[in-house]
Amino acid sequence: MTKREKSRTLHIIISVDVENDVYYYQNKKTPEVRDIDGWLGLRKGIPKLLKIFEKVADSSGRNPKITWFIRVDFQLEKLYGDAGHILISYKNLWKKLSLKGHEIAFHPHLYRRVGKYWTLETRPEYLTRQLRESFHRMIDLGFIPQSSRIGEAFMSNEVMKCLAELGLKIDSTAIPHRFRRDKLKMIDWRGTPQTPYYPAPTNYRIFDEKRSIGILEVPMTTVRTRVSYDSKPRWRYVNLSYYNHVLATGLREHIRKYDVLVTVVHPFEVLPEMGKTWHPLISFDEKEVEKNLRFIISECKNVGKKSKFIRLKDVKKCILRDIK
Ligand SMILES: [Zn+2]
């Protein structure tokens, strides 16, 4: 290993998508319903996660400051009377976390109601209207987000442009390699790099040398995985609730190759009561979150890299020199 490689640092961003529970894993519902099933993740999952985060430290001995992506959107407005329902219901928690230096970020799920189902909104004019209204509601409530992530990894050129126009500096919706286009999902991140890039105005998935939109895309890290029901290896985002043995090989590779790692987790994914039966991928156990974090830190050590927890909004400051 050369001297330069030894001095490198892995910047670790821990993001939590703060949203409702999904009963799909209890086999009670099919995913296309998109109802709001409950909020146990917020009440019980977040305190569990906070305890774990206080137990881990990077190579400088610092605990992580988390990037909390909070749902603020049209569906919440329709069902609860306010797009900022989560911001309002847990106001003191967000205040406390902000004061401690955590980042509060914008996470709209863009849906519309069709018959008895909530379905993805894909009409450009409605997408931008929903984005603007939800974003301004967040501002009205006293939050000025710098980072965004669109629900279910949906993206379009119009949406990316709109986020930049709203003043967001960083987006973290990308799931490199993932592609799915059917009745249920609209995900297209083919050709997207693992490293931060400025999206092109005519193709949000790739790098724009001119940086003409101005927003920086910081993809969620994906690693190659394989679980019992996969017929071949599959790229999955680094969800901290996934079993460490599923992520380990891919994580090792990523840590050797790159200087940024973006992880994700949803609060309900650490609650045992959310998984009715054993699941080969999601542990529903906060201990696995701790195991994954400790694994990442110790892998850095093994390859002579420093580890550093940062918030998404720190990416430009911390690693801008490395961005193409
Ligand atoms: Zn979400």
Residues whose N, C-alpha, C, O or C-beta is under 5 A from the ligand:
A	BS01	ZN	D17 E19 G151 E152
